[in-house]
Amino acid sequence: MKILRYIDKWLLLSSAILFVIGLIMVFSSSNVAAFMRYLSSPYRFVIRQAVFLLVGIIISLVAIRFSTKFYGFISWPGLLIITVVLAVVLLYGKLANGAVSWIEIGPFTFQPSEFAKIIMIVWMASFYDINRHKLNSYKVSLFPLLLCAIIVGLILLQPDMGTAIIFLGIVGFIFLLVPIDIKVKVKTVLIVLLLAIVGVIGIVIAGKSIVFEHQLNRFNFSNPCSEENFYDQGNQVCNGYIAMNNGGLFGKGLGNSTQKYLYLPDSHTDFIFPIIVEELGLLMGYFIILLYTLVLFRIIIIGKKSTNNRNSIMCYGIAFYIFLHIIINLMGVMGMMPMTGVPLPFLSYGGSFTICLVVALTIVQRIAIENNFKKASKEIGKE
């Protein structure tokens, strides 16, 4: 396809390297659990992850042909559909890890809340671009926040605190990013902060009556290796510490992790980073963080070069979406904040998140194509 000549090569290369590392490490970290816990083939999770990635690539090859204006157009019905699906999940969803967040489709599960993040980014970019001359109006400026409150409410009812936090973070970031009238923005931020303070006080007073016990336990994340925490909520984090300590600078070698032998039950999902460091060393951990930095840098550069607000907002929103997943996961596994079940981009096993990530990167690449095509057209015009 001729349009592929205009894609961002550095973003494609860094993303591809991360996905390849992810596939290798999903297999290495999951083969023991697949055989011993699930009584299945050691290749169970890596094959499924490869299928998810392939589905994402197929969607990408189709989606990249359409303009970003079309993405904005389909985001309107998309937001309505995903809101309805989130309501349906509460009635017919599958319970896993204490939350009803998934819908079963044959042998696979589908997590609507992951798709809600990407749809919301595209929709907000489109909404604020269409209404760019009305951003001094409370009614117009705050309408996305009303929809956000409905979606977050449905996610919290599952309950899925991690996804709700990321969704709120993305919406809040875009709201602050958009050139809304300063009076509207300041008053809204103050009201939201006041509501947040009241909410926290309410949770502290009410305790278990309004918050699930497993969610409260996650806030007890300090000193996970103590005797009182190791056999309870601190077990996974402490075993993650052991894995990273075992790895040292150069690692024990690919496939030689000991913590994946059921010490870390989520070693191929939330806790894949400690396994990577254990097997491939701290240097590989630094290399992955360097690749993350390159991915985020390229997305921000593409957003900065965009010729309209819609495309810039989409790029910055997607960069923040990826950044939030990275920082929340790594801080969780390192015991710097409660674990929230947030996957690590490119590396963790997970179908819905992998497909959404590929779609998000496709949106950015489409914006890069439009930027570079316009630049090339101008240069040809000058000649």
Secondary structure, 3 states (H helix, E strand, C coil): CHHHHHCCHHHHHHHHHHHHHHHHHHHHHHHHHHHHCCCCCCCHHHHHHHHHHHHHHHHHHHHCCCCHHHHHHHHHHHHHHHHHHHHHHHHHCEEECCEEEEEEECCEEECHHHHHHHHHHHHHHHHHHHCHHHCCCHHHHHHHHHHHHHHHHHHHCCCCHHHHHHHHHHHHHHHHHCCCCHHHHHHHHHHHHHHHHHHHHHHHHHHHHCCCHHHHHHCCCCCCCCHHHHCCCCHHHHHHHHHHHHHCCCCCCCCCCCCCCCCCCCCCCCCHHHHHHHHHCHHHHHHHHHHHHHHHHHHHHHHHHCCCHHHHHHHHHHHHHHHHHHHHHHHHHCCCCCCCCCCCCCCCCCHHHHHHHHHHHHHHHHHHHHHHHHHHHHHHHHC
